[in-house]
Amino acid sequence: MILWVNGPFGAGKTTLCRALEARPDVTVVDAEQPGYLLQPILGPKRPVRNFQDWPAWRVLAADLVRSVHDELGGVVVVPQSVFVEAYWDELLAGIGEPVVAVTLHVDRAALERRIRRDLRERSARRWRLEQVDAYEAARPWLESRSTMIDTTELSPSAVAEAVSAMVP
């Protein structure tokens, strides 16, 4: 099973993955890694604000997820925000296997508070706040193509329980 955890920065994707990783059958795959790999190669010649804009990232991310699933089986969890529907379609086509998609939602005011209070990656704060509008614009298609879980008032353990119920 492949479980893609989507949602804005600050919705709880990382926290959820830490909870799910306690299960021996779960492997978390960081789909950002292909972006870091491509940055020194493509960045100087094709600068982008978001590495997802490189078609090569979408190919490599899909290949990574599928390959890890093929190698290890079990549940592969991918915590990655994707707010461009065409990119989502490319990723799913590239993975080539059924993907269970969950979107962690948080209302805008609470989301902005969470981002501002995050002390771990202060340098990312501005970029994350800029992505809130992209998430809001993507919500209609995310709601139709994934299971939405509102994390605004839920504890991390409650979110983990809700998602774990979706994982066999």
Buried (B, 14 or more C-beta within 10 A) or exposed (E): BBBBBBBBBBBBBBBBBBBBEEEEEBBBBBBBEBBEBBBEEBEEEEEBEBBBBBEBBBBBBBBBBBEBBEEEEBBBBBBBBBBBBEBBBBBBEBBEEEBBBBBBBBEEEBBBEBBEEBEEEEEEBEEBBEBBEEBEEBBEBBEEBBBBBBBBEBEEEEBBEBBBEEBE
